[in-house]
Amino acid sequence: MSEVTGVGRVSVEVDFEKDSIELILFLVQFARRDNMELLLKNEMRKIDSTNKGVANLNKVQTALGAVYDKFAVDAPSSTKVSTLQNAPEICDDIRDAAEEAGIPELFSGLAAAERGFGGSVDKGQIATKREEFQNEVDRLTNSLSLQMIKTQALHNRLNEATELMSKFIKTDNDTKSSIIRNF
């Protein structure tokens, strides 16, 4: 008795002395298909996680953009957020978006009580953070594209394994039918 184990967690016990070659091939192909399904599910979880990460970063970026847009167009980059009308609410919006995204500190060096964002931040820092978040969103989006390509390749391999299993079953049934007809 031998055990055939694939990439995932699925394994098949095969007795090379008693089992027919068709059965052995079928069992190996069955294990391959199940392993492909496991890999595909893992890739889908990764894609879902990346999508959530992009969505969270977009929320923070949108909140930063809303603050940036409240500054006068000709305001110098050293203009503090605290000079804006409704500054406490603006700070709360950004803090909430950052917390939801799992980013405890947006701007280094701020007091812990400010939870990562406060009125001492200026227009230039907001612009820099927006650009950083856009770069991170772009990086995650590129990563997502690669994950989708990998998922498509796994899906194609899963279809191939399923098709081979179907052919084994059909061939086996045709052989048995032929034997029965010959009696």
Disulfide bonds with the S-S distance in Angstrom:
none
